[in-house]
Amino acid sequence: MEITACRAEDIEVLDRFMPSHSVDGDHAARFARQEAGRGTYLIPWLDGRPVGHGEVRWTGCEAPEVRAAQPGCPEFNGLFVWPESLRSQGIGTALVHTAERLARERGIGVMGLGVGDDNPGAAALYARLGYLPTVAYLDRWAYLDADGVRHEQADPCVFLVKAL
């Protein structure tokens, strides 16, 4: 497996293998943040195919509760491994470690990430990797359904932080 920063030519491949319906978390939006210097969109590749993604948001988490509690803390966002048969095989861990390495290379001594209250598997992974809970918040996001109708979501989460 190889993990690379997303390139413009990767967007079409990502859309084909891992369609996204999130309004601000789709592949093009994540790549645009990377191009603007606000993030690094990481893609793991296995046998020439993308098998997931994750984005380091250098500007931090959007939630006001998190920004107040952890100012200046970058956020690793949107960790996803696909297909499901590849989960629990170290791809997510490798993505987190890559994000941490990038932060250290920038002289940043901390990394944060959010985990939904309804995702105990991810919470267990992050705890094993040394992330500690700091603040509860609502993760607000939007998606488009199959008919193109926008839906707003607000998921209870906890923001976790690790000293690097």
LODO-251181 format. One line per field, with one value per residue: y, z, x of N, C-alpha, C in turn; residue number from 1. Coordinates in Angstrom, 1 decimal. Example, Ala and Ser with C-alpha at 12.3 -4.5 7.8 and 13.67 -1.06 7.14 Angstrom:
BEGIN
nyy c(-5.7 / -2.2);
nzz c(7.8 / 7.1);
nxx c(13.2 / 12.8);
cayy c(-4.5 / -1.1);
cazz c(7.8 / 7.1);
caxx c(12.3 / 13.7);
cyy c(-3.3 / 0.0);
czz c(7.8 / 7.9);
cxx c(13.2 / 12.9);
pos c(1 / 2);
END
This chain:
BEGIN
nyy c(-1.2 / 2.3 / 5.6 / 8.7 / 12.3 / 13.7 / 14.1 / 16.2 / 14.6 / 12.4 / 12.7 / 12.0 / 9.2 / 8.6 / 9.4 / 7.5 / 5.0 / 5.5 / 7.0 / 10.1 / 11.8 / 13.9 / 17.3 / 19.2 / 17.5 / 16.1 / 14.6 / 16.5 / 18.9 / 18.5 / 18.3 / 20.9 / 22.3 / 21.4 / 22.4 / 25.1 / 25.3 / 24.7 / 22.2 / 18.7 / 16.1 / 12.9 / 9.8 / 6.3 / 3.8 / 0.7 / -1.9 / -0.2 / 1.0 / 3.3 / 3.0 / 4.2 / 7.2 / 10.3 / 13.4 / 16.0 / 18.7 / 21.6 / 24.0 / 23.3 / 22.0 / 22.7 / 23.1 / 25.3 / 24.8 / 23.1 / 24.6 / 26.6 / 25.2 / 23.8 / 25.6 / 26.2 / 23.6 / 21.1 / 19.1 / 15.7 / 14.4 / 12.8 / 10.1 / 7.1 / 3.8 / 1.7 / -1.0 / -2.4 / -4.8 / -4.4 / -3.1 / -2.9 / -3.8 / -2.3 / 0.0 / 2.3 / 3.0 / 3.4 / 5.7 / 7.6 / 7.6 / 8.7 / 11.3 / 12.3 / 12.3 / 14.2 / 16.4 / 16.6 / 17.2 / 19.7 / 21.0 / 20.9 / 20.0 / 18.5 / 16.6 / 16.4 / 14.8 / 13.9 / 11.8 / 10.0 / 9.6 / 7.3 / 5.4 / 3.2 / 1.4 / 3.0 / 4.8 / 3.1 / 2.4 / 4.9 / 5.4 / 3.3 / 4.3 / 6.4 / 8.7 / 11.1 / 12.0 / 15.3 / 17.4 / 17.5 / 17.8 / 19.0 / 17.6 / 19.2 / 18.7 / 18.4 / 16.6 / 15.4 / 13.8 / 10.9 / 12.2 / 14.7 / 16.4 / 18.5 / 17.6 / 18.3 / 17.5 / 16.7 / 15.4 / 13.9 / 14.1 / 13.4 / 15.3 / 14.3 / 14.3 / 14.1 / 14.3 / 14.9);
nzz c(0.0 / -0.7 / 0.4 / -0.7 / -1.3 / -2.6 / -6.1 / -8.9 / -11.0 / -9.7 / -8.8 / -10.5 / -10.5 / -7.8 / -7.5 / -9.1 / -7.7 / -5.0 / -4.4 / -3.2 / -1.2 / 0.4 / 1.0 / 1.7 / 2.0 / -0.2 / -2.8 / -4.6 / -3.2 / -0.9 / -2.2 / -3.3 / -0.9 / -0.2 / -2.3 / -1.8 / 0.4 / 2.9 / 3.7 / 3.6 / 1.5 / 1.9 / 0.2 / 0.3 / -1.7 / -3.2 / -5.1 / -7.4 / -7.0 / -5.3 / -1.8 / 0.2 / 2.3 / 3.9 / 5.5 / 6.4 / 8.1 / 8.2 / 9.3 / 11.4 / 13.3 / 12.4 / 14.3 / 16.8 / 19.5 / 19.7 / 18.5 / 20.4 / 22.6 / 21.7 / 20.3 / 17.2 / 16.8 / 14.4 / 12.5 / 11.8 / 9.5 / 8.1 / 7.8 / 6.1 / 4.9 / 2.1 / 0.0 / 2.5 / 3.3 / 3.6 / 5.9 / 9.3 / 8.8 / 9.0 / 7.4 / 8.1 / 10.4 / 9.3 / 7.7 / 9.8 / 11.1 / 9.0 / 8.7 / 11.3 / 11.0 / 8.9 / 10.3 / 12.3 / 10.7 / 9.9 / 12.2 / 14.1 / 17.2 / 17.9 / 17.2 / 16.3 / 16.2 / 15.4 / 16.7 / 16.2 / 18.6 / 18.1 / 17.1 / 18.2 / 17.4 / 15.9 / 17.9 / 19.7 / 18.1 / 17.9 / 20.6 / 21.1 / 19.5 / 21.0 / 21.4 / 23.2 / 24.9 / 24.6 / 24.3 / 24.0 / 21.1 / 18.4 / 15.3 / 12.5 / 9.3 / 5.8 / 3.2 / -0.1 / -1.3 / -3.3 / -5.1 / -5.3 / -3.2 / -0.5 / 2.7 / 6.2 / 8.8 / 12.3 / 14.3 / 17.4 / 18.9 / 20.0 / 20.4 / 20.0 / 21.1 / 20.5 / 21.7 / 19.8);
nxx c(0.8 / 0.4 / 0.5 / -0.6 / -0.6 / -3.5 / -4.0 / -4.9 / -5.7 / -6.5 / -9.1 / -11.3 / -11.0 / -11.3 / -14.0 / -15.2 / -14.6 / -15.2 / -17.8 / -19.0 / -21.4 / -21.4 / -21.7 / -19.6 / -17.5 / -16.8 / -14.7 / -13.7 / -14.0 / -12.4 / -9.9 / -9.7 / -9.5 / -7.0 / -5.4 / -5.6 / -4.1 / -5.1 / -5.5 / -4.5 / -5.1 / -5.2 / -4.6 / -4.9 / -3.5 / -3.9 / -2.8 / -3.1 / -5.5 / -7.7 / -8.2 / -9.4 / -9.6 / -8.4 / -8.3 / -6.1 / -6.9 / -5.5 / -6.3 / -7.9 / -10.7 / -14.0 / -16.1 / -17.3 / -17.1 / -14.9 / -12.9 / -12.6 / -11.7 / -9.5 / -7.5 / -5.8 / -5.2 / -4.6 / -6.9 / -7.6 / -9.6 / -12.5 / -11.8 / -11.7 / -12.2 / -12.4 / -13.1 / -15.4 / -14.3 / -11.7 / -11.3 / -10.0 / -7.5 / -5.3 / -5.1 / -6.5 / -5.1 / -2.5 / -3.1 / -3.7 / -1.2 / 0.4 / -0.8 / 0.0 / 2.8 / 3.1 / 2.2 / 4.2 / 6.4 / 5.8 / 6.3 / 4.4 / 2.9 / 0.7 / -2.2 / -5.6 / -8.8 / -12.2 / -14.7 / -17.7 / -20.3 / -21.7 / -19.9 / -18.2 / -16.1 / -14.3 / -13.6 / -12.3 / -10.0 / -8.8 / -8.2 / -6.4 / -4.3 / -3.5 / -5.0 / -6.8 / -9.9 / -11.2 / -13.2 / -16.8 / -19.0 / -21.1 / -21.1 / -21.6 / -23.0 / -23.7 / -25.5 / -26.2 / -29.1 / -30.2 / -31.8 / -30.8 / -31.5 / -30.7 / -29.7 / -29.4 / -27.3 / -26.5 / -24.4 / -23.7 / -20.5 / -17.1 / -14.2 / -10.9 / -7.5 / -4.0 / -0.7 / 2.1);
cayy c(0.0 / 3.5 / 6.7 / 9.9 / 13.4 / 13.7 / 14.9 / 16.6 / 13.5 / 11.3 / 13.0 / 11.1 / 7.8 / 8.6 / 9.5 / 6.2 / 3.9 / 5.9 / 8.2 / 10.9 / 12.6 / 15.0 / 18.6 / 19.8 / 16.5 / 15.3 / 14.6 / 17.8 / 20.0 / 18.2 / 18.6 / 22.3 / 22.8 / 21.1 / 23.4 / 26.4 / 25.2 / 24.6 / 20.8 / 17.7 / 15.1 / 11.6 / 8.7 / 5.1 / 3.0 / -0.7 / -2.4 / 0.8 / 1.5 / 4.0 / 2.1 / 5.1 / 8.6 / 11.0 / 14.8 / 16.8 / 20.1 / 22.4 / 25.1 / 22.8 / 21.6 / 23.8 / 23.3 / 26.4 / 24.2 / 22.5 / 25.8 / 27.3 / 24.3 / 23.4 / 26.5 / 25.9 / 22.1 / 20.5 / 18.0 / 14.6 / 14.4 / 12.0 / 8.8 / 6.2 / 2.7 / 1.1 / -1.6 / -2.8 / -6.0 / -4.0 / -2.5 / -3.6 / -4.4 / -1.4 / 1.1 / 3.5 / 3.3 / 4.0 / 7.0 / 8.4 / 7.8 / 9.6 / 12.6 / 12.7 / 12.6 / 15.5 / 17.5 / 16.8 / 17.8 / 21.1 / 21.6 / 20.9 / 19.0 / 17.9 / 16.3 / 16.1 / 14.2 / 13.7 / 10.5 / 10.0 / 8.8 / 6.0 / 4.7 / 2.7 / 0.8 / 4.0 / 5.3 / 2.1 / 2.5 / 6.1 / 5.2 / 2.5 / 5.2 / 7.4 / 9.9 / 11.3 / 12.9 / 16.7 / 18.2 / 17.0 / 18.8 / 18.5 / 17.7 / 19.6 / 18.5 / 18.2 / 15.7 / 15.4 / 12.4 / 10.5 / 13.2 / 16.0 / 17.2 / 18.7 / 17.3 / 18.8 / 16.5 / 17.2 / 14.2 / 14.1 / 13.6 / 13.9 / 15.6 / 13.6 / 15.0 / 13.4 / 15.1 / 14.2);
cazz c(0.0 / -0.8 / 0.7 / -1.4 / -1.3 / -3.8 / -7.3 / -9.7 / -11.9 / -8.9 / -8.5 / -11.3 / -10.0 / -6.5 / -7.7 / -9.6 / -6.8 / -3.7 / -4.6 / -2.0 / -1.3 / 1.4 / 0.3 / 1.8 / 2.1 / -1.4 / -3.2 / -5.2 / -2.1 / -0.1 / -3.0 / -3.3 / 0.4 / -0.3 / -3.3 / -1.1 / 1.6 / 4.2 / 4.1 / 2.8 / 1.3 / 1.8 / -0.4 / 0.2 / -2.9 / -3.2 / -6.5 / -8.3 / -6.7 / -4.0 / -0.9 / 1.3 / 2.3 / 5.1 / 5.2 / 7.5 / 8.0 / 9.0 / 9.9 / 12.6 / 13.3 / 12.2 / 15.4 / 17.7 / 20.8 / 19.5 / 18.2 / 21.7 / 23.5 / 21.1 / 19.2 / 16.5 / 16.6 / 13.2 / 12.6 / 10.8 / 9.2 / 7.0 / 7.7 / 5.4 / 4.2 / 1.3 / 0.5 / 3.9 / 3.5 / 3.9 / 7.3 / 10.3 / 8.2 / 9.2 / 6.5 / 8.9 / 11.3 / 8.4 / 7.4 / 11.0 / 11.2 / 7.9 / 9.1 / 12.4 / 10.4 / 8.2 / 11.3 / 12.9 / 9.7 / 9.9 / 13.5 / 14.9 / 18.2 / 18.4 / 16.2 / 16.8 / 15.3 / 16.0 / 16.6 / 16.6 / 19.7 / 17.6 / 16.4 / 19.2 / 16.7 / 15.6 / 19.2 / 20.2 / 17.3 / 18.3 / 22.0 / 20.9 / 18.9 / 22.0 / 21.4 / 24.5 / 24.7 / 25.2 / 24.3 / 23.2 / 20.2 / 17.4 / 14.0 / 11.6 / 7.9 / 4.9 / 2.1 / -1.1 / -1.5 / -4.7 / -5.9 / -5.2 / -2.1 / 0.6 / 4.1 / 7.2 / 9.9 / 13.4 / 15.0 / 18.7 / 18.7 / 20.9 / 19.8 / 20.7 / 20.8 / 20.8 / 21.6 / 18.9);
caxx c(0.0 / 1.1 / -0.4 / -0.1 / -1.5 / -4.4 / -3.6 / -6.0 / -6.1 / -7.1 / -10.5 / -12.2 / -10.8 / -12.0 / -15.5 / -15.6 / -14.5 / -15.7 / -18.7 / -19.3 / -22.5 / -21.3 / -21.5 / -18.3 / -16.5 / -16.6 / -13.3 / -13.3 / -13.9 / -11.2 / -8.8 / -9.7 / -8.9 / -5.5 / -4.8 / -5.6 / -3.1 / -5.8 / -5.5 / -3.8 / -6.0 / -4.4 / -5.3 / -4.2 / -3.6 / -3.6 / -2.9 / -3.5 / -6.9 / -7.9 / -9.0 / -9.9 / -9.1 / -8.5 / -7.9 / -5.6 / -7.4 / -4.5 / -7.1 / -8.6 / -12.1 / -15.0 / -17.0 / -16.9 / -16.7 / -13.5 / -12.0 / -12.4 / -11.0 / -8.2 / -7.1 / -4.5 / -5.0 / -5.1 / -7.9 / -7.6 / -11.0 / -13.0 / -11.1 / -12.7 / -11.6 / -13.3 / -14.4 / -15.5 / -13.5 / -10.3 / -11.3 / -9.4 / -6.3 / -4.2 / -5.2 / -6.8 / -3.9 / -1.5 / -3.5 / -3.5 / 0.3 / 0.8 / -1.2 / 0.8 / 4.1 / 3.0 / 2.1 / 5.5 / 7.2 / 5.5 / 6.6 / 3.1 / 3.1 / -0.5 / -3.2 / -6.9 / -9.8 / -13.5 / -15.3 / -19.1 / -20.8 / -22.2 / -18.8 / -17.2 / -15.0 / -13.3 / -13.1 / -11.3 / -8.8 / -8.1 / -7.7 / -5.1 / -3.3 / -3.0 / -5.8 / -7.6 / -11.0 / -11.1 / -14.5 / -17.9 / -19.5 / -22.0 / -20.5 / -22.7 / -22.6 / -24.8 / -25.3 / -27.3 / -29.6 / -30.2 / -32.6 / -30.1 / -32.0 / -29.8 / -30.1 / -28.5 / -27.1 / -25.8 / -24.0 / -22.9 / -19.1 / -16.1 / -12.9 / -9.8 / -6.2 / -2.8 / 0.5 / 3.0);
cyy c(1.2 / 4.6 / 8.0 / 11.0 / 13.4 / 14.6 / 15.2 / 15.4 / 12.3 / 11.5 / 12.1 / 9.7 / 7.7 / 8.6 / 8.2 / 5.1 / 4.2 / 7.1 / 8.8 / 11.8 / 13.8 / 16.3 / 19.2 / 18.8 / 15.6 / 15.5 / 15.9 / 18.9 / 19.7 / 18.6 / 20.1 / 22.9 / 22.6 / 22.2 / 24.8 / 26.4 / 25.0 / 23.1 / 19.9 / 16.5 / 13.8 / 10.5 / 7.4 / 4.3 / 1.6 / -1.3 / -1.4 / 1.4 / 2.2 / 3.1 / 2.9 / 6.5 / 9.2 / 12.4 / 15.4 / 18.2 / 21.0 / 23.6 / 24.6 / 22.5 / 22.8 / 24.1 / 24.3 / 25.9 / 23.7 / 23.7 / 26.5 / 26.5 / 23.9 / 24.3 / 26.1 / 24.4 / 21.6 / 19.3 / 17.0 / 14.3 / 13.4 / 10.7 / 7.8 / 5.1 / 2.0 / 0.2 / -2.1 / -4.0 / -5.7 / -3.3 / -3.5 / -4.4 / -3.4 / -0.2 / 2.4 / 3.9 / 3.9 / 5.4 / 8.0 / 8.7 / 8.8 / 11.0 / 13.1 / 13.1 / 13.9 / 16.6 / 17.7 / 17.5 / 19.3 / 21.8 / 21.6 / 19.8 / 18.3 / 17.6 / 15.9 / 15.4 / 14.0 / 12.3 / 10.6 / 9.1 / 7.4 / 5.1 / 4.2 / 2.0 / 1.8 / 4.6 / 4.4 / 2.2 / 3.8 / 6.1 / 4.4 / 3.3 / 6.3 / 8.7 / 10.0 / 12.3 / 14.3 / 17.5 / 17.5 / 18.2 / 18.1 / 18.7 / 18.0 / 19.4 / 18.3 / 17.2 / 15.8 / 13.9 / 12.1 / 11.4 / 14.6 / 16.9 / 17.3 / 18.4 / 17.7 / 17.7 / 17.2 / 15.9 / 14.5 / 13.4 / 14.0 / 14.1 / 15.0 / 14.3 / 14.1 / 14.3 / 14.2 / 14.2);
czz c(0.0 / -0.4 / 0.1 / -1.1 / -2.6 / -4.9 / -8.1 / -10.5 / -11.0 / -8.6 / -9.2 / -10.8 / -8.7 / -6.6 / -8.3 / -8.6 / -5.4 / -3.8 / -3.2 / -2.2 / -0.3 / 0.6 / 0.4 / 2.0 / 0.9 / -1.9 / -3.8 / -4.2 / -1.3 / -0.9 / -3.1 / -2.0 / 0.4 / -1.2 / -2.7 / 0.1 / 2.9 / 4.6 / 3.2 / 2.7 / 0.9 / 1.2 / -0.3 / -1.0 / -2.7 / -4.5 / -7.5 / -8.1 / -5.4 / -3.1 / 0.4 / 1.2 / 3.7 / 4.8 / 6.5 / 7.2 / 8.9 / 9.7 / 11.1 / 12.3 / 13.2 / 13.5 / 16.4 / 19.0 / 20.8 / 19.3 / 19.5 / 22.6 / 23.0 / 19.9 / 18.6 / 16.3 / 15.3 / 13.4 / 11.5 / 10.7 / 8.1 / 6.8 / 7.2 / 4.7 / 3.4 / 0.3 / 2.0 / 4.2 / 3.8 / 5.3 / 8.3 / 9.8 / 8.2 / 8.3 / 7.2 / 9.8 / 10.5 / 8.0 / 8.6 / 11.2 / 10.2 / 8.3 / 10.3 / 11.9 / 9.7 / 9.2 / 12.0 / 12.0 / 9.6 / 11.3 / 14.5 / 15.9 / 18.7 / 17.1 / 16.9 / 15.8 / 16.1 / 15.8 / 17.1 / 17.8 / 19.3 / 16.9 / 17.4 / 18.6 / 16.4 / 16.9 / 19.8 / 19.4 / 17.8 / 19.7 / 21.9 / 20.4 / 19.8 / 22.0 / 22.6 / 24.2 / 25.3 / 25.3 / 23.4 / 22.3 / 19.2 / 16.1 / 13.0 / 10.1 / 7.1 / 3.8 / 1.2 / -1.3 / -3.0 / -5.6 / -5.9 / -4.2 / -1.0 / 1.9 / 5.1 / 8.3 / 11.1 / 14.3 / 16.3 / 18.5 / 19.9 / 20.1 / 20.7 / 20.2 / 21.3 / 20.7 / 20.8 / 19.4);
cxx c(0.9 / 0.1 / 0.2 / -1.1 / -2.3 / -3.8 / -4.9 / -6.6 / -6.7 / -8.6 / -11.5 / -12.1 / -11.5 / -13.5 / -16.0 / -15.6 / -15.1 / -16.6 / -18.9 / -20.5 / -22.5 / -21.0 / -20.1 / -17.1 / -16.3 / -15.1 / -12.8 / -13.1 / -12.7 / -9.9 / -8.6 / -9.1 / -7.4 / -4.8 / -4.7 / -4.7 / -3.8 / -5.9 / -4.6 / -4.7 / -5.2 / -5.3 / -4.4 / -4.5 / -3.1 / -3.8 / -3.5 / -4.9 / -6.9 / -8.7 / -9.4 / -9.4 / -9.1 / -7.9 / -7.3 / -6.1 / -6.5 / -5.2 / -7.9 / -10.0 / -13.0 / -15.9 / -16.5 / -16.4 / -15.2 / -12.5 / -11.6 / -11.5 / -9.6 / -7.8 / -5.8 / -4.3 / -5.5 / -6.0 / -7.7 / -9.1 / -11.3 / -12.3 / -12.1 / -11.8 / -12.7 / -12.6 / -14.3 / -14.6 / -12.1 / -10.2 / -10.6 / -8.1 / -5.1 / -4.2 / -5.5 / -5.7 / -2.8 / -1.8 / -3.3 / -2.0 / 0.9 / 0.5 / -0.3 / 2.2 / 4.1 / 2.9 / 3.5 / 6.5 / 7.0 / 5.8 / 5.4 / 3.2 / 1.8 / -1.4 / -4.5 / -7.8 / -11.1 / -14.0 / -16.8 / -19.4 / -21.3 / -21.2 / -17.8 / -16.0 / -13.9 / -12.7 / -12.1 / -10.0 / -8.1 / -7.5 / -6.4 / -4.0 / -2.9 / -3.8 / -6.7 / -8.7 / -10.8 / -12.4 / -15.5 / -18.4 / -20.4 / -21.3 / -21.6 / -22.2 / -23.9 / -24.5 / -26.5 / -27.8 / -29.6 / -30.9 / -32.0 / -30.7 / -31.0 / -30.4 / -29.0 / -28.5 / -26.3 / -25.6 / -23.2 / -21.5 / -18.3 / -14.8 / -11.8 / -8.5 / -5.1 / -1.6 / 1.5 / 4.4);
pos c(1 / 2 / 3 / 4 / 5 / 6 / 7 / 8 / 9 / 10 / 11 / 12 / 13 / 14 / 15 / 16 / 17 / 18 / 19 / 20 / 21 / 22 / 23 / 24 / 25 / 26 / 27 / 28 / 29 / 30 / 31 / 32 / 33 / 34 / 35 / 36 / 37 / 38 / 39 / 40 / 41 / 42 / 43 / 44 / 45 / 46 / 47 / 48 / 49 / 50 / 51 / 52 / 53 / 54 / 55 / 56 / 57 / 58 / 59 / 60 / 61 / 62 / 63 / 64 / 65 / 66 / 67 / 68 / 69 / 70 / 71 / 72 / 73 / 74 / 75 / 76 / 77 / 78 / 79 / 80 / 81 / 82 / 83 / 84 / 85 / 86 / 87 / 88 / 89 / 90 / 91 / 92 / 93 / 94 / 95 / 96 / 97 / 98 / 99 / 100 / 101 / 102 / 103 / 104 / 105 / 106 / 107 / 108 / 109 / 110 / 111 / 112 / 113 / 114 / 115 / 116 / 117 / 118 / 119 / 120 / 121 / 122 / 123 / 124 / 125 / 126 / 127 / 128 / 129 / 130 / 131 / 132 / 133 / 134 / 135 / 136 / 137 / 138 / 139 / 140 / 141 / 142 / 143 / 144 / 145 / 146 / 147 / 148 / 149 / 150 / 151 / 152 / 153 / 154 / 155 / 156 / 157 / 158 / 159 / 160 / 161 / 162 / 163 / 164);
END
